[in-house]
Amino acid sequence: MSLNRIVVAEDETPIRELLVHHLVREGFSCVEAADGPTALRAARSGADLMILDVGLPVMDGFDVIRTLRREGRALPVLVLTARAEEIDRVVGLEIGADDYVTKPFSPREVIARVRAIARRAGIAAHAQPSLLEFGRLEIDEAAREVRIDGVDAGLKPREFALLLELASNAGIALSRSTLLQRVWGFDFDGDERTVDVHVRRLRLKIEEKPQLPPMLQTVHGFGYKFARA
């Protein structure tokens, strides 16, 4: 069995959209839910795993898990919560959650935990990393390399992640705040100038030294977009 369809049940839209964005980029199909009854219906309709916020409206996450387990459904569940008390973690695990993440968290941590739950449940979670090509520039997600004329440009991990995010949305203007959320995670406590610093470093490594056409374009007063060469 393969892990393909993930229910993301979270009532805070920015958090839900951030998680879905990262999961889709990893090759998973997502179904979104903003309340308990919707999450329950999505879980019953053939999902492989659920990411479940405790504080859902109408029917909270604990009740969703209790209902699924009463129905005999063994759907793996990763619980998200803003509550840090140990009693909440214990209750969540005792009623059938498979793992627990406390907000704020990094999307990368959530994806790592999703894969760990899938392994424990005997579910294959294979993503298909992409290779993006823009003339002399290649972005190899599997190798985590950016190559110009076949030569590794030597990007640092955060530089690679930022370039991949922009290039995966070529032609689309992304705000600095969106880039911070998607690349650094919504728990990052730095400011938007961090994005500007990393863009300057990228321009040096992939535009100025190898003399490639400008690809990282500034959208004044907003953010950046990647332009195809």
C-alpha positions in Angstrom: 0.0 0.0 0.0 1.2 3.5 -0.8 0.7 6.8 1.0 -1.1 9.0 -1.5 -4.1 10.7 0.0 -3.7 12.8 3.1 -6.5 14.6 4.9 -5.2 17.9 6.3 -7.8 19.0 9.0 -6.9 22.4 10.4 -9.2 25.4 10.9 -6.5 28.1 10.6 -6.3 28.7 6.8 -2.7 29.9 6.6 -1.4 26.8 8.5 -3.6 24.4 6.5 -2.5 26.0 3.2 1.2 25.9 4.2 1.0 22.2 5.1 -0.9 21.3 1.9 1.7 23.3 -0.2 4.6 21.3 1.3 2.8 18.0 1.1 1.8 18.5 -2.5 5.4 19.4 -3.4 6.5 16.1 -1.8 4.2 14.3 -4.2 1.1 13.7 -2.0 -2.5 14.3 -2.8 -4.3 16.3 -0.1 -7.9 16.8 1.0 -8.6 19.9 3.1 -11.0 20.1 6.1 -11.7 23.1 8.3 -14.0 21.5 10.9 -14.5 18.1 12.6 -17.5 16.8 10.6 -15.7 17.6 7.3 -12.6 15.9 8.5 -14.6 12.8 9.6 -16.2 12.5 6.1 -12.9 12.9 4.4 -11.3 10.2 6.6 -14.2 7.8 5.8 -13.8 8.3 2.1 -10.6 6.4 1.6 -7.8 8.5 3.0 -4.4 6.9 3.8 -3.4 9.3 6.7 -4.8 12.2 8.5 -3.1 15.4 9.9 -5.6 16.5 12.5 -5.8 19.7 14.6 -7.1 19.2 18.1 -9.0 22.5 18.2 -11.3 22.0 15.2 -14.7 23.7 15.4 -18.1 21.8 15.7 -16.3 18.6 16.6 -12.8 18.6 18.1 -9.9 16.5 17.0 -10.2 14.1 19.9 -13.8 13.3 19.1 -12.9 12.7 15.4 -10.3 10.1 16.5 -12.7 8.5 19.0 -15.3 8.2 16.3 -12.9 6.7 13.8 -11.6 4.2 16.3 -15.1 3.2 17.4 -15.9 2.5 13.8 -12.9 0.2 13.6 -10.9 2.5 11.3 -7.1 2.2 11.7 -6.3 5.3 9.7 -2.9 6.7 10.9 -3.4 10.1 12.6 -0.8 12.8 13.3 -2.3 15.3 15.8 -1.5 19.0 15.8 -2.2 21.2 18.8 -1.4 24.5 20.4 -1.8 22.9 23.8 1.6 22.0 25.4 0.3 20.3 28.5 1.4 16.7 28.9 -2.1 15.5 29.7 -3.2 16.5 26.2 -0.5 14.5 24.6 -1.3 11.5 26.8 -5.0 11.7 26.0 -4.3 12.0 22.3 -2.1 9.0 22.2 -4.4 6.9 24.5 -7.4 7.4 22.2 -5.5 6.3 19.2 -3.4 9.1 17.7 -0.1 7.8 16.2 2.0 10.9 16.9 1.8 14.4 18.3 3.2 17.8 17.1 2.9 20.9 19.2 2.5 24.3 17.5 4.5 26.2 16.3 6.2 23.6 14.1 8.2 23.4 10.9 6.4 21.9 7.9 9.5 19.8 7.3 9.1 18.3 10.8 5.5 17.4 10.0 6.5 15.7 6.7 9.2 13.8 8.5 6.7 12.6 11.1 4.2 11.7 8.4 6.9 9.5 6.7 7.8 7.9 10.1 4.1 7.1 10.8 3.8 5.6 7.3 6.9 3.4 7.9 5.5 2.1 11.2 2.2 1.4 9.6 3.9 -0.5 6.7 2.8 2.1 4.1 5.2 3.1 1.4 5.6 6.9 1.1 7.6 7.4 -2.0 7.7 10.9 -3.5 8.9 11.7 -6.9 11.4 14.7 -6.7 11.4 16.9 -9.7 14.1 18.1 -12.1 13.5 21.7 -13.3 15.4 22.9 -16.3 15.8 26.5 -17.4 18.3 26.6 -20.3 21.8 26.3 -18.7 20.3 26.1 -15.2 19.1 22.8 -13.7 17.4 22.4 -10.3 17.7 18.7 -9.2 15.4 18.2 -6.2 16.5 14.5 -5.7 20.2 15.4 -5.6 19.5 18.7 -3.8 21.8 20.4 -6.4 21.6 23.4 -8.6 23.8 22.9 -11.7 24.9 25.5 -14.3 26.3 23.9 -17.5 26.4 20.7 -15.5 28.5 22.1 -12.6 27.1 22.3 -9.1 26.6 26.0 -8.1 27.3 25.1 -4.4 24.1 26.5 -2.9 23.5 26.2 0.9 20.4 24.3 2.0 18.3 27.4 2.6 19.4 29.0 -0.7 18.4 25.8 -2.5 15.0 25.7 -0.8 14.3 29.4 -1.7 15.3 28.9 -5.3 13.3 25.7 -5.6 10.2 27.5 -4.2 10.5 30.4 -6.7 11.3 28.2 -9.7 8.5 25.8 -8.9 6.2 28.8 -9.2 7.9 30.4 -12.3 6.1 33.6 -13.4 4.2 33.9 -10.1 5.0 36.8 -7.8 5.5 35.5 -4.2 5.4 37.9 -1.3 8.2 38.0 1.2 5.9 36.8 3.9 4.8 33.8 1.8 8.4 32.9 1.1 9.2 33.1 4.8 6.3 30.7 5.6 7.0 28.2 2.8 10.8 28.1 3.1 11.6 29.0 6.7 8.3 27.8 8.3 5.6 29.8 10.1 7.4 29.4 13.4 10.4 31.4 12.1 10.8 34.6 14.2 13.1 36.6 11.9 12.0 39.4 9.6 11.4 39.7 5.9 14.9 41.1 5.2 16.1 37.5 5.6 14.5 36.8 2.2 16.3 39.8 0.6 19.7 38.6 1.9 19.2 35.1 0.5 18.0 36.5 -2.9 21.2 38.6 -3.1 23.3 35.5 -2.5 21.4 33.5 -5.1 21.8 36.2 -7.7 25.6 36.2 -7.1 25.8 32.4 -7.5 23.4 31.7 -10.3 23.3 35.0 -12.3 26.4 37.2 -11.9 29.3 34.7 -11.7 28.0 32.3 -14.5 26.6 35.3 -16.4 23.1 33.8 -16.8 20.2 36.1 -17.7 18.4 37.6 -14.7 15.9 35.1 -13.4 15.2 36.4 -9.9 13.0 39.5 -10.4 12.1 41.9 -7.6 8.4 42.8 -7.4 8.8 46.2 -5.7 6.9 46.6 -2.4 5.8 42.9 -2.5 8.4 40.2 -3.0 10.0 38.2 -5.9 9.3 36.0 -8.9 11.3 33.6 -11.0 11.4 34.5 -14.7 12.2 31.8 -17.2 15.4 32.6 -19.2 
